[in-house]
């Protein structure tokens, strides 16, 4: 062998050893960064007949990904698990909490590349190993152990359309899912599309076009030099629909979004078909008196952790969470009643939803029901937003959306 060839081989061996040493010295943070491709919404392409499966992942900090896997049979959730990948004691763990199981199970990272990773727990019965591989716009996940394995093939789930529109001096984010008659989803205070409606969008989008929006200073939508008002929110949504060339739509507003929906029915009646007022407030007497004292002292640290994580998962500027909080709090402190005359003038068919342990009182919902001629009212067991499985209520594991969504669709289809 020529001396030059020997030298080249020797240099290649040195390079390989150097590369291996670099990989060996890769920090835990650098390894964790390689998981970013997992972030997003994924739909299972090999689900059983009659079922649809989904997995979603959000990054809530530089050391934590949170996910959720669930399987639908029609509109009923038949399986659900909460997922987390996080750094603990300079190790990376994949933790799975399955609904109904007594405690979560943790798997330790044993292998990672730019396009694949493996977590293992040899002491667990099944699975002992969880492996993900990225392939273009898809993911193949395999759980295995005890001589058997199950494959989960996922494709990226993206809205039919999503993006930003220049609306009244701000960049307004929206998503469109499904096809059919349009239904606009309007979130509540301190919330995002995912935190309020993440559980019900897949159900609703099977039969109609779902347009989900984020309002001023919330989620991915920018702020502007103006306080929040329900009237302006209504005007912004009307302008967005005009931008999207949608002449008329149904509207589902939750909490503050319900109040915005009232303003849409009052200010923009021509674009409103039917309205669903979910825990909507129209008068200061609609909540216990202590609510207003609490709002005067509202602080970001008291904001539910689930809402903080949902905001940070999608917002371009994490510091904007303080702006959102302060604008929401100020609007509520200065809340002005909507007059009976304005509410009575609403002609759109209305469905009023409320929980029997809601922040909004049942008496308030009943009064609104009396004022809106021909409206329907449903008082559902549970907390504020539990009936749509809003993110702060998930720990209750009530799965009320499985019967509330058919109720909503029955109303819309009349």
N, C-alpha and C positions, 0 to 999 in steps of 0.2 A: 504494500500500500504506500502510495506516495506521501511524503512528509506533509504536503499541503492539505491532502485529504484528511490525514490524522488530525491536523490542527483544526480544521473546520468541525470535525466530529467532536473534538474536545471542547471547542467553544460552544457548540450546541448543548453539550451535556452541562456545561457551566451555566448557560442561560436557563435551561430547564430547572436546574437546582435553585437558581436565583428566583425564578418565577414561583416555584413551590414554596420557597421561604417567604416570599411576599404574601402569598395566599395564606400561609400559616399564621402570619402576623396581622392579618386583616382584623380590624377591630370589630367588636360586637355591633357598634353603631353602623359601620360600613356594611356589615352583613344585613342588618335590619333594613337599610336603605334599598337593598336589592329586592325587597318585597313590594315596592311601590306599584309594580305592574298589576298587583292583585286588586288595587283600589277600583271600585266601580260596581256596576250591576250586571249580574250574570244569570242567564236563563238556561236551565238544563235541557239539552237536546235529546237525551235518551231516557226521559221519564217514562213511567209506565203509562199504558193506554188509559185515558180518562184523567190523568194527573198532569200537573205542571209544577216544575221545581225551580227555585230561585236561590241565589246566594248574593249578598251585597256586602261590600267592604268599604269602610271609611277610615281615614287616618286622622286621629284626634290629637296626636302629639308625635314628637320625633321618636318616641319609644313605644307607641301603642297603636295598633289597628283594631277596630271593632267590626264585627261582622254578624250576619244573621242568615241562617239557612231555613227555608220553609217549603213545604209541599202543599199545593192546593188540589183538592178534588172538587171540581166545580168552583164554588165560591167558599168552600169550607177548608180551613187549615187543618190538615190531618197529621202534620209533623212540623216541629219547630225546634231550632237550636240557636242559642246565642254563642257567638264565637269571639275569640280574642287572641291576638298575637302580640306579645309584649316582652320587654326586657326586664328580667328580674335577677338580681345578683350576677350581673354580667353574662347571663345566659338568655336565650330566646325560647319562649314557650308558646305553644298553641293550646289554648284552653277551650274546652267544649262543655256547654251547659245545655243539656237536653231537657225540654219541658217534661216534667213528671219524674225525672231522675233525682235521687236524693242529694247528690253533690256534683260539682264540675270535675272533669278529668283533664289533667295537664299532660302534654306531650313535649318532649325536649327536642330542639333542633339538632339534627345529626349530619345534615348535608345541605349545602346551598350553592347554586350557581346563579348566573344572571337570568336564567329561564326556568329554574326548577328548585324545589326544596323538599326536604323530608323531615318529618317530626316522628319521634318514636317514644313509646312507653311499654317496655317489655313486661311490666307487671299487670297491665290491663288485659282483660279477657279478649274483647274485640271492639274496635281494632287495636292492633299493637303499633301499626304504622299508618301515617297519613302522608301521602305524597302528591304534590301538585307539579304539573308541567305546563308551561305556556307554549301554545302553538298558534302563531298568527293572532287572530282575533278570538281564539278559543282557549279553553283551559281543560286539561284532563286531570281529574282528581281521583286517586285510588286509595281506598282504605282496605287494609289487609291484616291478616293474622290467623293463627290456628289453621293454616292450610287453605284459607279461602280469601276471596277479595271481591270488592264491589267497585265498579267504575262509575264515575260521574262526569259526563261530558257537558261542558258549558260553552255557550256563545255569549259574547258581549251583548247586553241588553241596552239598547239606546233608544231614546224617544224617537218617534217618527220625525220630529223636528224639535230643536231646542236652540236657544241662543239669546241674544239681547236685542232690545229695540230702544231707540232713543225716544223716550216718552217724557214730556213736560220737564225737561232739564235734567233727566237722569237716565242711566242705562238700566233698563228693567229686564230681569231674567224671566224666561218662561220655558215650559216644556209642553209638548203635545204627544199624547199617547193614544193609540187606538184610532178607530175611525167610526163615523156615524154622527149623530146629533151632538153638538158641542155642550159639554158641561165644564164650567169654570170652577176650579177649587181655590178658595181664598183662605189663607192661613191666619192663625191668631198671633197675638203679641209674643215677641221673643222667639218666634218659630221660623221654620223653613218648610219647604215642600215635603222633605223626607220626614221631619219630626212629627208633622201633623197627619200627613196623608200617605206615608210610605207603605202602610199596610193595606190600604184600600185601593190604591191606584191600579194594581194588577187586576183586581176584581172588576172595578168600574170600566176599565179600558177594554174589556172583552166585548162590550156591547155598545160603546159610544166613543166619541172623541173627547178625551180628557185634556183640558188645558189648565195646567198648574202654574201659578205665578208666585213670584216673591216681590213683596212690596218695599217701599222706600226704606233703606238702611237694613233690610233683612236679608240674610243669606247672601246670594250672589248679586243682588241689586244694589246699585250705588246709593249714596246719600245725596242730599242737596241742601242748600242753605235755607231750610224752612222746617218748622215744627210739623209733626205728624198730625193729620186730621182724617177722620173717616170720610169726610166729603172729598178730600183730595185723593185718597186711596180709590174711591169710587170713580172719580174722574180719570185717574191713571189707568184703571182697568178698562174703562170705556174706550180710552184712546188706544190701548193695546189691541183691543178687538177690532177697532177700525184699521189699525196697522195690519192686522192679520186678515182683513177683509171678511170678518164674521159679522153678519148683520144682527143676529139674535142668538141667545144662548140660555141654557139653564145655569144656575149659580148655586154652589154649596159653600157657605161661609161658616167657619168654626170660630167661636169665641169672638175676639175682635173682628175676625173676618166675617162673622155673622152680622155685626153692626155695620160693617162696610157693605154687606149684601143688602141690608135695609136701605142704605143710602143709594145704592145702585137702583133699587126698585123705585125710590122717590125721585132721584135726579135724572135717571136714564131709563125710564120705563119702556121706551121703544125698543131697547136691545134686550129686554128681560122677558124670558118665557116663563120659567118656573123658578122658585127660590126655595132653598133648604136652609133654614136658620138653626144652626147647631150651637146651642148654648150662647145665643145672641143676647146682648144687653142693649136696651133702649132707654132705660131710666136709672137714675142713681139708686132708687129704691129697690132695684132688681137684685142687689147683693146685700149681704149683712152689713150693718153700719161699720163694723170694725174693718171692713175691706178698705175703706177710704183712708183710715188712719194708717193702715199698713202701707198703702201706696205712697203716702207722704214721706215714709221712712225707707222706701225701697232702696236696696243696695245690690250691686252686681253679685256679691258673694252669696246672697240669698236666692239667686236664680237657680232653678233646678239644674243639676249637673248634666242631665240628659240633654237639656236645651243648649247648654254651653257647648257640649261636645258636637251636637248637630250643627251649630253655627260654625264652629272652628273647622269642621270637616269640609265645608264648602266655600267659606268666605275667602276672598283674595287677601284681605288685610285683617289679621286676628284682632288688632286693636280696635276695629270697628264694633266689636261686641259691646264695648262701653257706650258708644254712641247710640246703638240700637236700644240698649237697656234704658238709657236716660231719656231718649225720645219717647219710648213706650210709656215709661213711668209718668212723664210730664203730661202726656195726652190723657192718661187715666185720671190723674189728679184734677185736671181741668175738664173732665167729662161733662158734657151738656146733654140734658134730656132731649129725646126726639118727641115731638108733641103727638098727642093722640090724633089730632087732625091729620098730620102727615102719615101716620101709620094707617089710619082708616082709609086714606086715599089709595093705598097700595091695592092694585087690582090683580097682580100676578098670583097664580095659585101657589100656596105656601105650605111647606111641611116644617113644623117646629119640633126640634129634637132637644132633649135635655136629660141629664142624669138625675136620679133621685137623691144623690149626694153631691150634686153639682155646686160650683161656686155661685152660679146664677140660681135664684130660688125658683121652686116649682110654681109658686104663686105668680111670679113675674111672667113665666112662660104661658101660664093659663090666661093672664090678662092680655098678653100679646095675641094669643089665639082668639080671644073674643073681639079684639080690635080689627084683625085682618079677616074680613068676611070670607067664609068658605075654607079657611085654613084647616090643616090637620095637625094634631098634636100627639107626640109619643114621649112618655116619660119612662126612661129605661133604667133599670137598676145599675148603679155604678157611679163613678166619679166623673169629673169634668173631662170629657173627651174619651172616656173609656169605651164608649159605644163605637168609635171609629179606631180604637186601639192606638190612640195618640201615644207618643213615645214615653211620656212620664208615667203612663198607666200599665205598661207592659208587664211589670213585676206582678201584677194581679192575675195574669194568665187567664183572663176571662173569655177571650176570643169572641167578643160580642159582635165584631164586624161580620161574622159568618151569617148572622140573622138580620143585622141592621142594614147591610148593603142590599140584600133582596128587598127590604122595606123601602129603601131609597129608590131603587130601580122601579119598583111597582108604582110608586108615586110619579116618577118621571115619565113612565110609559102610559099613564092613563090618558 
